[in-house]
Amino acid sequence: MNSPQIPQLASEQLRPDAAERRNRLRQYQTQLLARMQAARSGTGARVNQLGVAIGDERYLLDLTASGEIVSLVPVTAVPLTQAWYLGLANIRGSLVGVVDLARYLGLGETPVGPEARFVTFAPGLGMNCAVQVTKVFGLRHAGDMTQDGTRLRDGDGHAWTALDLAALVRDERFLQVGL
Protein backbone atom coordinates (compact mmCIF):
# COMPACT_ATOMS: atom_id res chain seq x y z
CA MET A 1 0.00 0.00 0.00
CA ASN A 2 2.95 2.30 0.42
CA SER A 3 3.86 2.23 -3.26
CA PRO A 4 0.98 4.53 -4.39
CA GLN A 5 2.19 7.19 -1.93
CA ILE A 6 5.79 7.19 -3.19
CA PRO A 7 4.99 8.70 -6.64
CA GLN A 8 2.78 11.28 -4.96
CA LEU A 9 5.55 12.30 -2.55
CA ALA A 10 8.09 12.42 -5.37
CA SER A 11 5.89 14.70 -7.48
CA GLU A 12 5.27 16.99 -4.49
CA GLN A 13 9.02 17.28 -3.91
CA LEU A 14 9.61 18.23 -7.57
CA ARG A 15 6.94 20.94 -7.56
CA PRO A 16 8.36 24.27 -6.33
CA ASP A 17 6.30 25.95 -3.64
CA ALA A 18 4.51 29.24 -4.25
CA ALA A 19 7.18 31.34 -2.56
CA GLU A 20 9.90 29.87 -4.77
CA ARG A 21 7.82 30.46 -7.92
CA ARG A 22 7.25 34.10 -6.89
CA ASN A 23 10.97 34.52 -6.28
CA ARG A 24 11.81 33.11 -9.74
CA LEU A 25 9.23 35.41 -11.34
CA ARG A 26 10.73 38.44 -9.57
CA GLN A 27 14.21 37.46 -10.74
CA TYR A 28 12.98 37.04 -14.32
CA GLN A 29 11.20 40.42 -14.22
CA THR A 30 14.31 42.11 -12.83
CA GLN A 31 16.49 40.61 -15.58
CA LEU A 32 13.96 41.59 -18.25
CA LEU A 33 13.78 45.17 -16.95
CA ALA A 34 17.58 45.42 -16.93
CA ARG A 35 17.73 44.19 -20.55
CA MET A 36 15.06 46.66 -21.65
CA GLN A 37 16.84 49.55 -19.95
CA ALA A 38 20.15 48.51 -21.52
CA ALA A 39 18.49 48.37 -24.93
CA ARG A 40 17.03 51.87 -24.49
CA SER A 41 20.31 53.38 -23.31
CA GLY A 42 22.43 51.51 -25.84
CA THR A 43 24.66 50.02 -23.13
CA GLY A 44 25.25 46.48 -22.01
CA ALA A 45 23.05 44.12 -23.94
CA ARG A 46 23.43 43.63 -27.66
CA VAL A 47 20.60 45.46 -29.42
CA ASN A 48 19.09 43.55 -32.30
CA GLN A 49 16.75 44.81 -34.97
CA LEU A 50 14.34 43.04 -37.28
CA GLY A 51 15.58 42.85 -40.85
CA VAL A 52 12.87 43.01 -43.51
CA ALA A 53 12.57 43.59 -47.24
CA ILE A 54 10.03 46.10 -48.48
CA GLY A 55 10.02 45.82 -52.23
CA ASP A 56 13.68 45.48 -53.23
CA GLU A 57 14.98 47.52 -50.28
CA ARG A 58 16.23 46.16 -46.94
CA TYR A 59 15.17 47.84 -43.70
CA LEU A 60 15.95 47.49 -40.01
CA LEU A 61 13.03 47.85 -37.60
CA ASP A 62 13.54 48.52 -33.91
CA LEU A 63 12.26 45.52 -31.97
CA THR A 64 10.65 47.75 -29.33
CA ALA A 65 8.49 49.34 -32.04
CA SER A 66 7.70 46.10 -33.88
CA GLY A 67 4.91 43.79 -32.83
CA GLU A 68 4.09 40.42 -34.33
CA ILE A 69 5.14 38.94 -37.63
CA VAL A 70 2.07 37.29 -39.14
CA SER A 71 1.26 35.51 -42.37
CA LEU A 72 -0.82 37.47 -44.82
CA VAL A 73 -4.54 37.41 -44.13
CA PRO A 74 -7.33 38.84 -46.27
CA VAL A 75 -7.47 42.63 -46.31
CA THR A 76 -10.73 44.49 -46.80
CA ALA A 77 -10.30 47.64 -48.86
CA VAL A 78 -11.57 50.89 -47.40
CA PRO A 79 -13.06 53.32 -49.93
CA LEU A 80 -11.67 56.82 -50.37
CA THR A 81 -8.25 56.06 -48.90
CA GLN A 82 -4.71 56.56 -50.18
CA ALA A 83 -3.38 53.96 -52.62
CA TRP A 84 -0.74 52.90 -50.06
CA TYR A 85 -3.42 52.14 -47.45
CA LEU A 86 -4.44 48.58 -48.31
CA GLY A 87 -7.34 48.39 -45.87
CA LEU A 88 -8.28 46.51 -42.72
CA ALA A 89 -7.27 43.01 -41.69
CA ASN A 90 -8.47 40.87 -38.82
CA ILE A 91 -5.31 39.84 -36.97
CA ARG A 92 -6.01 37.72 -33.89
CA GLY A 93 -9.43 39.28 -33.43
CA SER A 94 -8.29 42.91 -33.78
CA LEU A 95 -8.89 45.15 -36.77
CA VAL A 96 -5.55 46.38 -38.03
CA GLY A 97 -4.89 48.96 -40.73
CA VAL A 98 -2.48 47.58 -43.33
CA VAL A 99 -0.05 49.82 -45.19
CA ASP A 100 2.01 49.07 -48.28
CA LEU A 101 5.08 50.96 -47.12
CA ALA A 102 6.81 50.63 -50.50
CA ARG A 103 3.96 52.61 -52.09
CA TYR A 104 4.01 55.10 -49.22
CA LEU A 105 7.75 55.65 -49.76
CA GLY A 106 7.27 55.97 -53.53
CA LEU A 107 9.04 52.69 -54.35
CA GLY A 108 6.15 51.02 -56.19
CA GLU A 109 3.94 48.21 -54.99
CA THR A 110 5.23 45.61 -52.51
CA PRO A 111 5.40 42.26 -54.31
CA VAL A 112 3.32 39.57 -52.62
CA GLY A 113 4.95 36.17 -52.67
CA PRO A 114 5.17 33.14 -50.40
CA GLU A 115 7.56 34.94 -48.02
CA ALA A 116 5.43 38.10 -47.66
CA ARG A 117 4.27 38.94 -44.15
CA PHE A 118 2.60 41.63 -42.09
CA VAL A 119 4.65 43.20 -39.31
CA THR A 120 2.39 44.81 -36.75
CA PHE A 121 3.32 47.89 -34.77
CA ALA A 122 4.06 47.43 -31.07
CA PRO A 123 1.06 48.17 -28.82
CA GLY A 124 3.07 50.93 -27.14
CA LEU A 125 2.93 53.01 -30.33
CA GLY A 126 -0.82 53.34 -29.88
CA MET A 127 -1.75 52.51 -33.46
CA ASN A 128 -3.36 49.29 -34.70
CA CYS A 129 -1.34 49.13 -37.84
CA ALA A 130 0.80 46.71 -39.83
CA VAL A 131 3.15 47.07 -42.75
CA GLN A 132 3.29 44.56 -45.54
CA VAL A 133 6.81 43.30 -46.14
CA THR A 134 8.17 41.21 -48.98
CA LYS A 135 10.35 39.08 -46.71
CA VAL A 136 11.49 38.84 -43.10
CA PHE A 137 15.23 38.23 -42.71
CA GLY A 138 15.17 37.91 -38.93
CA LEU A 139 17.34 39.56 -36.31
CA ARG A 140 20.21 41.80 -37.39
CA HIS A 141 22.70 43.76 -35.30
CA ALA A 142 23.50 47.22 -36.63
CA GLY A 143 26.68 47.28 -34.53
CA ASP A 144 28.11 44.58 -36.82
CA MET A 145 27.50 46.75 -39.89
CA THR A 146 29.51 49.63 -41.35
CA GLN A 147 28.15 53.10 -41.99
CA ASP A 148 27.72 53.88 -45.69
CA GLY A 149 26.24 57.37 -45.92
CA THR A 150 22.73 57.24 -44.47
CA ARG A 151 22.64 53.45 -44.74
CA LEU A 152 24.39 50.54 -43.11
CA ARG A 153 26.21 47.78 -44.96
CA ASP A 154 26.44 44.22 -43.64
CA GLY A 155 29.30 41.77 -44.11
CA ASP A 156 27.67 40.40 -47.28
CA GLY A 157 27.54 43.85 -48.87
CA HIS A 158 23.78 44.38 -48.47
CA ALA A 159 22.66 47.93 -47.74
CA TRP A 160 20.18 48.44 -44.88
CA THR A 161 18.14 51.50 -43.95
CA ALA A 162 16.87 52.07 -40.43
CA LEU A 163 13.10 52.54 -40.41
CA ASP A 164 11.69 54.21 -37.31
CA LEU A 165 8.08 53.03 -36.87
CA ALA A 166 7.67 55.37 -33.88
CA ALA A 167 8.53 58.36 -36.09
CA LEU A 168 6.24 57.02 -38.80
CA VAL A 169 3.18 57.10 -36.51
CA ARG A 170 3.91 60.78 -35.80
CA ASP A 171 4.15 61.68 -39.50
CA GLU A 172 1.09 63.73 -40.54
CA ARG A 173 1.08 62.26 -44.05
CA PHE A 174 1.07 58.72 -42.66
CA LEU A 175 -1.81 59.58 -40.35
CA GLN A 176 -3.96 60.91 -43.20
CA VAL A 177 -5.11 57.75 -44.96
CA GLY A 178 -8.25 59.38 -46.34
CA LEU A 179 -8.36 61.16 -49.71
N, C-alpha and C positions, 0 to 999 in steps of 0.2 A: 504494500500500500504506500510505501514511502516513495516509490519511483515516480508517481504522478506529480509529487510535490517538487522534486528535484528540477525538472524543466521550468516550473513556475518560478522557483527561487533564482535560477540562473538568468531567466529573462528579466526579473526584477533588478538583479545586480547589474545587468548591462544597460538598463534604462537610466539615464541621468535624471536626478531629481530636479524639481522646478527651479530651485535656487541656482543650480549649476547651469541650467539652460538659460536663465536670465543673465547670468554672468557672461556666458559665451555670446549672447546677443549683444550685450553692452560692448564687449571687446570688438565684435564685428562692426558695430555702428561707429565706434571710435576710430577703427582703422579706415573705414569707408570715408568718414568725415575728413580725416587727415589726407587721404588720397585726393578728395575733391578740392580741398584747400590748396594742396600742392599743384594740382592741375590749373587752378585759377591763377595762382601766383607765378606759375612757370618754374617752380623750384621742386627739387626732389624727384617725384615720380615722372616717368617718361610719359609725355602727352602724345597720345595717338589721335589721328583724325580718320574719318571715313573717306576712302577714295572712291569716287564715282565717275562715270562717263556721262556727259550730257551732250548728245550729238557726238561729234568727233573730239570734243574737248574733255580734258581730265580736270576734275575739281577735288578739293579737299574740304570736307565739311567738319566743323567742330562737333565732337561727340556730345557735348553738353547742349547743343542746339538741335541735334538730330534725335528723332524718335525711333520708330520702328522701320524696318525694311520689310515691305510686304509685296507679295506677288500682285500683278495687275488684276484688278477687279473691274467689273463694268462701271463706266462713268456715264452719268446722265447729264447731257448738255443743258446749260442754263441759257435761255434766250437773252439777247441784248447784252452780251458780255464780250470782253476782249477775245481776240483769236487765241491768245496764249492761255486763257482760262478754259480748261477742258470741261469743267463741270464739277458735279458732286459724286462722290463715291461713298459707299457704305463700308467702312473699315472697322471691323469688330464692333458693330452696332452704333458707331458714331458717323455722322455725316461729315465728310472731309472735302474741302475744296482742293481740286487737283490742278496744278499749274504745269504747263510745258515750259520749263525754264529756258530751253534753247530758243523757242519763239520769243519769249520775253526779252532775252538778251540779243535778239536779232540774228540768231545763228541758224534759222530755219527750223523745221519741225524735228522733234526728237524721234528717231527711228524706233519702232516697236518690234522687238524680236523676242526670242525665247529667254534672253537674259535681262530684259527690261523689268524694272521694279518701281514701286513708289517708295519714297523715303519721306516719312511724316516728320513734321516739326515737333520738337520737344514740347511737352505740355507747358513748361515754364515760359515759353514765348507767347502764350495766350492766343494762339491762332490755330484753329483746326484746319490745317493745310498740309499738303503733300506735294512734292515735286516728282515728276516722272523722270527717271534716269534710264539711260540706255543699258548700263551695266554697273554692277557694284564690284569694286576691286577688293574691298575689305579694308582693314586697318593699315594706315601709313603713318610714318613718323617724319614730320617736316624737318626735325633736327638732323636727320640722315641725308637731307637733300641740300643742294647748293643753290644759292640765290642766282637767278638769271633775269635781271631786270625786275619786273613786277611778278614774275613767276618763279617757281621752284623747279629744279631738275633732279630727278632721281638717278640712281646708279645705272639704270638701263637707258638713260637719255630722254625719258618721257618728261614733258613739261606739265606742271600742275599749277592750277590757280586756286588760291584760297577763296572760298565762297562763304560769306558771313550771313547765315540765315537770320540771325538776330537783327542785323542791319537791314536785311531785306524786308522784314515785317514792319520796319519803320519808314520804308520808302513810300512816299505818297503815290507814286505811279503804280506800285505793286498793290497797294490797298484799294485802288480804283479799278475794280474788275468790270464795272458796268460801262456801257458805251455812252 
